[in-house]
Amino acid sequence: MILEVCCENIESAIIASKNGADRIELCSSLVTGGLSPNPSTIKILKEEIETPIMVLIRPRAGNFFYSELEKSQMFNEIELSLQAGADGIVIGALTEKFEVDVNFIQQALSLCDNYSTTFHRAFDFVKNPLKELEKLIDLGINRILSSGGANSAFEGKDLLKKLIIAANNQIEIMPGAGINSSNIKIIIDELSPNEIHLSAKKLVQHTNSKAPFNVDYFLTDDIELKNIKAIIEDE
């Protein structure tokens, strides 16, 4: 089973790589659900680690309905990320009917020939998951990251199970959101996923700081990640 670890900075990605991550999803601003990282971060990490890096393409926080200018920005971010050495792209967009934005995703995929692709948790907002699943299969996306439409993959495991069955090995359904060492065994036992996504993060706090803005940030927790990897290897 492939373990993908979501990281928002260089230090986190290096910790994840050293402690069992099979793949990194690189982003920035985890507190907003993740935004596109700087291409320089990708370039530096490719020089430091051999673990494959999937790069999140998301221009802003909020919904997944994008303007034409935002879509142009995302196309540019895809090209810059791949030029910087990304091994794959994580992307998602919806229409205002809460359906997959097929035209946009098709254009994005045309920039990603021979690269791995993931449709991110925008999928958890679609009205008809099984119908949209078929669209993504037809588009040729490699995997869908999903919590089963719930706040966490544990809460959404019933829908995730239906999606895995419906996917029938035509696309990977990768459970993600709220997965940790206390619930990962249940998710593995009930869903038998080929891939799983988590952050294993801890909050680094600077409570004594006098800065006029928040200086806390997330960092991969090496102990939690080691515990998770041990559980996976025991399965």
N, C-alpha and C positions, 0 to 999 in steps of 0.2 A: 504494500500500500504506500502510495506517495504522500508524504507529509509536506504540505505547503505552509510556510510561516510568513505572515504579513508583517512587514517592518517599515518604519517611517524614517529611519536614518541609517547612516553607515555603520555605527557601532552595533545597532540592533541586528543588522543583516550579518555582520561578522560573527556575533554571538550565536545567531541561529545556525549559520553554516557550520560552526564548530561543534554544535550540540544536537545534531541529528536532522536538520532540515534537508529534505530532498530537493526543495525548490523554494525560492523566495518570491513573494509578491511585494514589490517595492512601491511605496507610495509616500506621500507627505500628509501631515495633518490628520492623524488617526482620530483625533477628537471630533472631526466633522464627518467621519466615515471614510476618509481617505481622499486625497487629491493627487493630481499628477506630480511626480517628483521632478527635480531639476536634472537635466541630462548629464550634468557634471557629476552628480551623485552616482548615476549608472556607470559612467566611464571609470570613476575611481574604484567602485566595487568590482567591476570586471577585472581589474588589475590585482585585486586583493583576494577574491574567492573564486572557486570553480563551480560553486552551486549555481544552477540555472536561475536566471532572474526574469520574472514576469513583471511588466511595468503597467501600473494603473494609469489609464487615460481618463481623467475627470477634471474638467476645467474650473469647477466651482462646487460649493456645497449646495444642498437643496435638492429640488426635484430633478428628474431625468428627461425633461422636455427642453431641447436645446434650439437656440436660434441658429440661423445660417452662419452668422459670424462665429458663434461658439463651435459649430461643427467644423468650420475652417480652422479654428484654433486647434481642435482635436486632431484633425488630419496632420497639421504641422507638428503636433506633439508626438504623434505616431512616428513620423519620419525622423525626427530628432532623436527619439528614444532608440529606434533601431540603429541609427547611425552611431549612437553612443555605445552600442553593444548589447542591447536588450535581447533576450532569447525568446520573448513573446510579449503579447499585448493583452491587457485586460480592459474591456470596454463594455459599455451598455448605453442604450438610449431608447426612449419610449415615445410613442405618439400621445396626444392628449386624450386618446381613447383607452389609454393604458394597454397598448399593444406594442410589440417590438417594432422599432423604427427600421423596417426592413431595408429601405433604400439607403439610409445612412450606414447601417451595419455592412451592407454589401459594398459600399464605397470604401469603408474603413478596411474591410478584409482584402480589397484589391491592393492595398498598400502593404499587406502582411503575408504575401506569398511565401510559403515554406516556413513560416513562423507559427509557433503555437499561439492559440487564441482562447480567451475565456470571456464569456458574457457574465458580467458581475451581478451584484444583488439588486440591480434595477429589476431583475426577473421577479423578485419577491413582491413587486407592486402590480404585476399584470393581472387582469381580470380573469383570464382563462389559462392557467399554467400549462395544461396538457396541450391546448391548441398552439400556444406560443412555443412550446417545446418542439413541435413539429416544424415550425418556421425556422428555428435555429438549427435543427438537423439539416434542413434543406439548404440553409446558408453555408453549412460546412464549418461552423464553430466547433472547436475541439471539446469544450466543456462549459458547463453552467455552474457558477458558484451560487448556492442558494441556502437559505435557512428554512425552506419550506413555507415561505410566506409568514413566518412567525418572528418574534423577537430573537429567538435563538434556534439553532438547529435541533436542539433537544426537544423544544416545544413543537417544532415543525416536522418531526420525524415521520409522522403518518403520511403527509404529502410527499416528503422526500422519498419514501418507500414507493409510492405510486409513480413518481417521476422516474426512479431508477428502473422500475419494471417497464414503464412505457418507453423509455429510452432504448431498451433492448440492445445495449452495447453500440448504438449508433452515435452516441455522444456521452461524455462522462458527466455524471451528476456529482458535484463535489460539495458535500455538506460543509457549511461554515457559519460562524456567528455563535459566540458563547460556548465554544467547545473548550474544555479544560481537562485536567487530570482526574477530576471527580466524575465526569460524565462520558468521557470518550469511549470507555469500554462498552457502555450500553449502546452508544451510537454505532460502534463497529459491529457488535453482536447482532443488532436489529437490522442494520442497513447493508452491511458488508460492502462498504464503498471501496472503489479502487484508489480514490484520492480523498484527502481530507484537508480542510483549511482552518487555521487558527492563528492567533497572535501570541499567545503565551506571554503577554506583556505585564509589566509592573509600572506603576507611576513613580517617577523620580521627582520628589518634592523639594522645594527650596523655601520652606516656611519662614526662614529668617530674612529672606530677600526684601529689600526696600524698593525694588523696581516697581514702577507704576503700571505694570502689566504682568500677566501670568507667565512665570518662567518654569512651571512644571512641564514635564514631558514624559512620553512613554519610552520604555526600553525593554527589549526582550529579556525575559527572566530565565536565566540559564538553568536554574534548579527545576523550575516548572517544566521546561522543555525536556530536560533529561528524564523527568518522571513520565511525561507523555510518551517519549520514545521507548522507554522501558515497557510501558503498557502495550504499545503497538507490537513490539518484538515478542511479547509473551503470547500474543493472539495466534 
